[in-house]
Amino acid sequence: MSKPALHVRSVIISDVHLGTPHSKVEEVTHFLKHVRCDRLILNGDIIDGWRLRRGGTWTKAHTRFIRRVLTMIQKRDTEVIYLRGNHDDFIGRLLPLQFDRLNLVEEYILESAQGRYLVLHGDVFDGIIKHMVILAHLGDAGYALLLRLNRFYNWFRALRGKEYFSLSQAIKARVKQAVSFIGKFEDQIASLARDRGCRGVICGHIHTPADKMIGDIHYLNSGDWVESLTAIVEYHDGRFELLTFQQFLAHFPRPSPHAIDEIDELSPLPA
């Protein structure tokens, strides 16, 4: 008996950060279980190689996510496009590479009914700033600390019956330099898409979901599966939509944890 599913042409997700305790891997796996798409674009930082090199943790839930992607390729004939991010830069030396319907690439052109969309992770401009790699690693360490504080803070909020609240997103929205950085990032990405003759651009990297026009360029950012829990879907008529996990759950609720385990055990990968 088939499960209810969202049927779309393309799904774009980024910044899952497998290998870190902050990854909302159960949520993103549930999302992928209930979508049917011709194309899945994994737009960078799916695996967090930086954290794994520093002793990060890989769990069974992270493996289940990988199995879900492989199942989509083998059972659903889904084309999977994996773009290199900055945290999974270890795949850069392999690019471009194709395994059956899995393609590893640096960037991608999505041909939609609305026109051509440039798809890239978004770290292409990081090197413009002097010592950006060092600063990025320092920023990553600070961000990880903030996420740990966020987990404790939300544990305390849950005890009081309050809903989840993202400290880091609230801080980013209020810090002038962060807001300035995001604005410059978006303008640079939009300019790059314009130079490539594209109608729009789809990126990730800065963990700030967006769907807006920047001049004549349609700018889309898929956000992340650490805080925002968002994805971009392209419908068959060419429309794009930025979906939150909460919106998705309204139509495709999660089963109990025991039911999730049973589903995984009863759904092995095909030979």
N, C-alpha and C positions, 0 to 999 in steps of 0.2 A: 504494500500500500504506500503510495508516494506521499511525501510530506508536503505541506503547503509551502510555496516558495515564491519569491519575487523574481519575475522573469524580465531581464534587461539585456541590452546588447553588450555593455561593458561595465566592469566594476573596477574602481581605482582605490587602492588603500596604500598607506605609507606609514613608516615610523611605528612598527609594531614592537621593535626592540626586544626580540627574543633573546634570552640569556640574562635578563635583568628581572628583579623581583617586582618591578613597577609595571611590566607589560600586562595589559588586560587581555591575555591570550584566550581565556575561556570565552570572553565576550566576542572577540573577533572570529573565533572558530564557530561559535553559534551563528554569527552573521553569515559566514561562508556556507554553512550547512543549509541555509534557507534562501540562497540565491541561485539562480540558474542564469548563466551568462555565456556569451560566445567568447568573451575575452576578459581575462583577469590581469590587471596591471598592478604589479607589486612595485611601488614607486620609491624604493630605497629605504635603508635602515630597517629592513625586516628582521635581520639578524644583527645583534649588536656585538660586532667583533671587538670593539674597544673594551667593553665590559668583560667579555669572555677572556680576553688576554689578561685582565686584571683579577681573574678569579671569579667571574660571574657564574651564575647557576643555570644549568639547563635542566628543565623538568619534563615529566611525562606530558604535561599539558602543552609544552613547546613542541614536542615530537608529534602530538596529535594535530597541531596546526599544520605541520609539514605534510603529514599524511592526508589531511583534508585537501590541501592544494594538489597533491599527486592524484588523489581520487577524482578531483575535478578534471584533471587532464585525461585520466584513463577511462572513467565511467561516463563523463559528460562531454568529452571531446572539446574541452575548454582550452583555448590558446592562452598560455601564461607568459606574460612579458615581465621579466625581473630586471629592473633598472638599478644600477649601482648607486648606493648612497654614500655618505661619508663615514658612517659607523660600520657599514659592511663593505668598505673599500678593498678588502682582501680579494673580492671577485674581479677587481679592475684588471688584473693581469691576464684574465681569461677572456676578456671581451674582444669582439663579439663571439658568442658561442651558442649553438642550438642543439638541444636534445629533443628529438621528436617535436612535440608542441610546446616545449619550454625554451624560451629565448632569453639569453642574458645579453643586455645591451647597455650602452651609456645613456642614450636618449631615444625617443620614439616619436613618430608622427602618427597621431590618431586621425584617420579620415572619417569625419562624421558628416551627417546630413547638413550640418550648419557650416562645414568647412574644415580646414586643417587645424589641429591642435597640437602644439609642441608639448610633449610630456618629458619632464626631467625632474630629478630629485630636488634640485635647487641650490646645491652647495657650489655651483659653478663660479660664483662670485666671491667665495670665501677667501681665495688666494689673493684678492686685490688688497686686503688689509695686511700690513706687515706683521709677521709672526702669527698669522691667523690660525695655523695648526695648533700652536702652543696655547693660544687663547681659547680655542675651541675645546681642547682637552680640559683646561682649567674651568671653563664654563660648564662642561659636562659634569665635572666633579661637584661643582656648586649646585647644579640642577639636581643631581642625584641626592644630595643632602636635603634639598628643599622637598623632594618627593618623599623622602623618609619621614620628614616632619609632617608632611601632608597626610601620610598614612596614619600616623599617631593621632593627628588632629581629627581626622574623620572617624577613627575608632571611637574617640571620645564623643563626637557628635552623634554617632550611631547609638551609643549608650543612652543618649538623651532623646532619642527618637527623631533626630534631625537628618535631613537629606545630605547627600554628598556635596562637598564644596571644595573647589580646587584653589588652594593657596597660591600655587605658582602662576596659574592663569590670572588670578586677581592681581598679583604683584606685577606681572608683565603688562597688564592693561593700565597700571597706574604709574609705572616708571617711565619718565619722559624719554630716556635714552633708548629703552626697549621699543617704545612706540615709534621713535624716529627710525630705528633700525628696520623694523617691520615695513614701514612706509618706503624706505629706500630699497629694500629687498624686492618688494612688489613692483616698484617702478622699473628696476633693472630687469627683472624677469619679463615684464610686459614688453619692454623695449627689445629684448632678445627675440621674443616671439614675433614682434613686428618686423624685425630685420630678416627673419626666416620666412616671411611671407605667410605667416599663420594668422588665423582669425582669433585664436585663443591660446592659453597656456595652462597646463595642469602640473602642479608641483606639490611638494611636502616640505620637509626639512625644518621649518620654523615652528611646527606644532601649533599653527594658528589657522584653523579652517576658515575658508572664505569662498564666496561666490559673488563676484561683482565685476563691473566694467571699469577698466582703467583706460580712459580715452576710448579708442576704438578696439581695445583688446579685452576679450572675456577672460578674466583671471579667476582660476579655481585652485584652491589649496585643500588637499584631502585631510589635513589635520594630522591626527595621530591616534594610536590605540594605547596611550599611556594616561592621558587626561581627557581629551575632548571626545574620543571614541566616535569618530566620524569617517564616512566614506563618500566617494562620489560615484554616482551611477549614471550611465548614459542609456536612455530609453531608445527603443527601435525607431522612433520618429525623430531622433537627433537631439532631444532635450537632455540637458544635464541637471542633476539635482544633488545637493549636498545633504546627506542623510546623517542624522545622529542615531546612536544606538537606542536611545530612549524612544525615538520615533519608530524605529524598526521593531522594538519589543511590543509596541501597541498592536502590531499585526502578527508578529511571530514570537510569542512569549517563550521564555526558557523553561525547559522541564526541570525536575528536581535533579540535584547532583547525582543521585543513584541512577536516574534514567539516562543521564549523559554517559555514565560509565557503561551501562548496558548497551546503548546504541553503538559506542565505539567497539565493544567486544563483538557485537553481532554484525559489524560492517567492516570486515577486513579488506585490505587492498586487493583488487583483482590480480590474478596471475598474469 
